[in-house]
Amino acid sequence: MTSLNDSTITLFGADWCRDCIRTKKQLDELGVEYTYVDLVADPSAADVAKEISGRTNIPVVVYPDSTHHVEPANSDVESKLRELSLI
């Protein structure tokens, strides 16, 4: 079972998912610390992601304030990171 750390971002994704790769790259480029949950390596974590988002779409990005995005555009992620003063 994957535990969510409420002081960091958690990114649920898979290596075959283009949106996941894009969001992961964005966080890396911005130097934002996050926990990556690989749904290929940990298939049971997909249930956790679905429980959070109510959907089966990925990536699911969970923020320290317990809000989340599903399949976010880079601009959505950047706006949220600014709102949380993480960038």
C-alpha positions as CSV (number, residue, x, y, z in Angstrom):
1,M,0.0,0.0,0.0
2,T,1.3,3.4,-0.9
3,S,1.2,6.0,1.8
4,L,0.8,9.7,0.9
5,N,3.2,12.1,2.6
6,D,1.3,15.3,3.1
7,S,4.3,17.6,2.9
8,T,5.2,16.6,-0.6
9,I,3.6,16.0,-4.0
10,T,2.7,12.5,-5.1
11,L,2.6,11.7,-8.8
12,F,0.8,8.5,-9.8
13,G,1.9,7.4,-13.3
14,A,3.3,4.9,-15.6
15,D,6.2,4.8,-18.0
16,W,4.0,4.2,-21.0
17,C,1.9,7.3,-20.3
18,R,2.9,10.3,-22.3
19,D,1.1,12.7,-20.0
20,C,2.8,11.1,-17.0
21,I,6.2,11.5,-18.6
22,R,5.5,15.2,-19.4
23,T,4.3,16.0,-15.9
24,K,7.3,14.1,-14.3
25,K,9.7,16.1,-16.6
26,Q,8.0,19.4,-15.7
27,L,8.4,18.7,-12.0
28,D,12.0,17.6,-12.5
29,E,12.8,20.8,-14.5
30,L,11.2,23.0,-11.9
31,G,13.2,21.3,-9.2
32,V,10.1,20.4,-7.2
33,E,10.4,17.4,-4.8
34,Y,7.8,14.7,-5.3
35,T,7.1,11.1,-4.8
36,Y,6.6,9.0,-7.9
37,V,4.3,6.1,-7.7
38,D,4.9,3.7,-10.6
39,L,1.7,2.0,-11.3
40,V,3.5,-0.6,-13.5
41,A,5.7,-1.6,-10.6
42,D,2.9,-1.2,-8.0
43,P,-0.4,-2.1,-9.7
44,S,-2.3,-2.0,-6.4
45,A,-1.5,1.7,-6.2
46,A,-3.8,2.2,-9.2
47,D,-6.7,1.6,-6.7
48,V,-5.3,4.4,-4.5
49,A,-5.1,6.8,-7.5
50,K,-8.6,5.9,-8.5
51,E,-9.9,6.4,-4.9
52,I,-8.3,9.9,-4.9
53,S,-9.5,11.0,-8.3
54,G,-12.7,8.9,-8.9
55,R,-11.3,8.1,-12.3
56,T,-8.9,5.7,-13.9
57,N,-7.0,8.4,-15.9
58,I,-3.4,9.1,-15.1
59,P,-1.3,10.9,-14.1
60,V,-2.9,11.8,-10.8
61,V,-1.0,14.6,-9.0
62,V,-1.7,15.0,-5.3
63,Y,-0.6,18.2,-3.7
64,P,0.4,18.9,-0.1
65,D,-3.0,20.7,0.5
66,S,-4.8,17.4,-0.4
67,T,-6.1,18.8,-3.7
68,H,-5.3,16.9,-6.9
69,H,-5.2,17.1,-10.7
70,V,-6.0,14.3,-13.2
71,E,-4.2,14.6,-16.5
72,P,-3.2,18.2,-15.9
73,A,-1.8,20.6,-18.4
74,N,1.6,22.0,-17.6
75,S,0.0,25.4,-17.0
76,D,-2.4,23.8,-14.4
77,V,0.5,22.2,-12.5
78,E,2.5,25.4,-12.6
79,S,-0.4,27.5,-11.3
80,K,-0.9,25.1,-8.4
81,L,2.8,25.1,-7.5
82,R,2.8,28.9,-7.5
83,E,-0.4,28.9,-5.4
84,L,1.4,26.6,-2.8
85,S,4.6,28.7,-3.0
86,L,6.5,25.6,-4.2
87,I,8.1,27.5,-7.1
